[in-house]
Amino acid sequence: MFDRELTLVNKNLRFLRKEYGYTQSEFAQKIGVKRPSIGAYEENRACLLYTSPSPRDGLLSRMPSSAWK
C-alpha cells in the first residue's frame, strides 16, 4: 500500500477512536491489540494492514459489534 493511503487508514483509525470516545487503552482492548500498537498505528510508526497471513487477519470480522456502540 502506498504511504499516502496508509497514512489515511491510520488517521481514520484515530478519528473513529476519538469519535466513539475511546482512549487508546479502551480501543486496544476492544479490538484485541496492545495499547502501544494503537499509538504506533495512529502515528504511522506501524502498519495496520498485513501483506502476509497473520493471526490478526479478519480482525474486524471478529470484533464484537458492541465495540462501535
PASEBA-1860 file (N, C-alpha, C; in nm, 3 decimals):
! residues 69
1> MFDRELTL> 0.085/-0.117/0.000/0.000/0.000/0.000/0.090/0.123/0.000 ~ 0.047/0.225/-0.065/0.125/0.348/-0.073/0.121/0.422/0.060 ~ 0.226/0.500/0.085/0.234/0.576/0.210/0.113/0.666/0.232 ~ 0.067/0.728/0.126/-0.047/0.820/0.137/-0.172/0.745/0.186 ~ -0.198/0.628/0.127/-0.315/0.551/0.168/-0.300/0.497/0.309 ~ -0.179/0.455/0.344/-0.154/0.404/0.479/-0.176/0.515/0.581 ~ -0.129/0.634/0.551/-0.150/0.747/0.641/-0.298/0.774/0.658 ~ -0.375/0.764/0.550/-0.519/0.785/0.557/-0.586/0.680/0.646
9> VNKNLRFL> -0.545/0.555/0.633/-0.600/0.448/0.718/-0.571/0.479/0.864 ~ -0.448/0.515/0.894/-0.410/0.541/1.032/-0.483/0.663/1.088 ~ -0.499/0.767/1.009/-0.573/0.885/1.055/-0.720/0.851/1.080 ~ -0.776/0.768/0.994/-0.915/0.727/1.013/-0.931/0.645/1.140 ~ -0.832/0.563/1.172/-0.837/0.486/1.296/-0.845/0.580/1.415 ~ -0.761/0.681/1.417/-0.762/0.780/1.526/-0.896/0.854/1.530 ~ -0.943/0.897/1.412/-1.070/0.969/1.406/-1.183/0.885/1.464 ~ -1.193/0.759/1.422/-1.301/0.673/1.471/-1.289/0.648/1.621
17> RKEYGYTQ> -1.168/0.627/1.669/-1.148/0.604/1.812/-1.198/0.725/1.892 ~ -1.159/0.844/1.847/-1.200/0.965/1.918/-1.349/0.992/1.901 ~ -1.402/0.965/1.782/-1.543/0.985/1.755/-1.631/0.905/1.852 ~ -1.585/0.784/1.885/-1.660/0.699/1.977/-1.619/0.718/2.122 ~ -1.525/0.809/2.147/-1.488/0.845/2.282/-1.401/0.744/2.356 ~ -1.328/0.662/2.282/-1.242/0.562/2.344/-1.102/0.617/2.367 ~ -1.041/0.579/2.477/-0.898/0.603/2.496/-0.825/0.500/2.412 ~ -0.696/0.518/2.396/-0.618/0.417/2.323/-0.627/0.282/2.393
25> SEFAQKIG> -0.624/0.282/2.525/-0.632/0.156/2.601/-0.766/0.087/2.581 ~ -0.874/0.164/2.588/-1.007/0.106/2.570/-1.024/0.049/2.429 ~ -0.978/0.125/2.332/-0.991/0.082/2.193/-0.908/-0.044/2.168 ~ -0.786/-0.044/2.221/-0.699/-0.161/2.205/-0.764/-0.285/2.263 ~ -0.822/-0.272/2.380/-0.887/-0.386/2.444/-1.004/-0.436/2.359 ~ -1.081/-0.345/2.302/-1.197/-0.382/2.223/-1.161/-0.455/2.095 ~ -1.048/-0.418/2.034/-1.012/-0.484/1.908/-0.903/-0.590/1.924 ~ -0.859/-0.614/2.047/-0.769/-0.724/2.074/-0.623/-0.702/2.040
33> VKRPSIGA> -0.576/-0.578/2.057/-0.434/-0.550/2.041/-0.384/-0.479/2.166 ~ -0.253/-0.462/2.176/-0.197/-0.391/2.292/-0.201/-0.241/2.269 ~ -0.212/-0.165/2.377/-0.224/-0.020/2.368/-0.112/0.046/2.288 ~ 0.014/0.005/2.306/0.119/0.070/2.227/0.099/0.054/2.076 ~ 0.034/-0.054/2.036/0.008/-0.074/1.893/-0.084/0.034/1.838 ~ -0.185/0.072/1.916/-0.278/0.176/1.871/-0.201/0.307/1.848 ~ -0.116/0.345/1.942/-0.035/0.465/1.925/0.055/0.456/1.803 ~ 0.114/0.340/1.782/0.203/0.322/1.666/0.124/0.332/1.536
41> YEENRACL> 0.004/0.275/1.532/-0.079/0.286/1.411/-0.115/0.431/1.386 ~ -0.162/0.498/1.489/-0.208/0.635/1.473/-0.096/0.731/1.433 ~ 0.025/0.703/1.477/0.140/0.789/1.447/0.217/0.740/1.325 ~ 0.160/0.643/1.255/0.219/0.591/1.131/0.355/0.525/1.153 ~ 0.377/0.472/1.274/0.501/0.401/1.304/0.486/0.252/1.282 ~ 0.363/0.205/1.258/0.338/0.064/1.235/0.227/0.052/1.131 ~ 0.226/-0.060/1.064/0.128/-0.084/0.959/0.012/-0.166/1.015 ~ -0.107/-0.115/1.000/-0.226/-0.185/1.045/-0.263/-0.296/0.949
49> LYTSPSPR> -0.224/-0.281/0.824/-0.259/-0.379/0.722/-0.145/-0.478/0.704 ~ -0.178/-0.600/0.671/-0.078/-0.706/0.657/-0.073/-0.753/0.513 ~ 0.046/-0.789/0.469/0.062/-0.840/0.334/0.082/-0.990/0.334 ~ 0.095/-1.050/0.449/0.109/-1.195/0.459/0.012/-1.246/0.565 ~ -0.016/-1.376/0.566/-0.110/-1.429/0.667/-0.065/-1.395/0.808 ~ -0.160/-1.361/0.889/-0.133/-1.322/1.026/-0.247/-1.367/1.115 ~ -0.221/-1.391/1.243/-0.330/-1.426/1.335/-0.435/-1.316/1.343 ~ -0.397/-1.194/1.307/-0.492/-1.083/1.316/-0.575/-1.065/1.189
57> DGLLSRMP> -0.549/-1.146/1.085/-0.631/-1.136/0.964/-0.776/-1.159/1.002 ~ -0.862/-1.079/0.949/-1.003/-1.091/0.982/-1.039/-1.027/1.114 ~ -0.953/-0.941/1.166/-0.974/-0.878/1.296/-1.108/-0.808/1.304 ~ -1.142/-0.731/1.202/-1.267/-0.656/1.207/-1.388/-0.748/1.207 ~ -1.379/-0.861/1.140/-1.494/-0.952/1.139/-1.510/-1.022/1.274 ~ -1.402/-1.031/1.351/-1.409/-1.093/1.484/-1.446/-0.994/1.592 ~ -1.434/-0.865/1.561/-1.460/-0.762/1.660/-1.610/-0.758/1.691 ~ -1.647/-0.760/1.818/-1.788/-0.755/1.852/-1.852/-0.625/1.806
65> SSAWK> -1.974/-0.633/1.760/-2.042/-0.512/1.712/-2.056/-0.409/1.823 ~ -2.052/-0.454/1.948/-2.063/-0.361/2.061/-1.941/-0.268/2.070 ~ -1.832/-0.302/2.002/-1.713/-0.217/2.004/-1.741/-0.082/1.941 ~ -1.840/-0.074/1.854/-1.871/0.050/1.784/-1.998/0.116/1.834 ~ -2.045/0.075/1.949/-2.168/0.135/2.005/-2.138/0.217/2.126
END
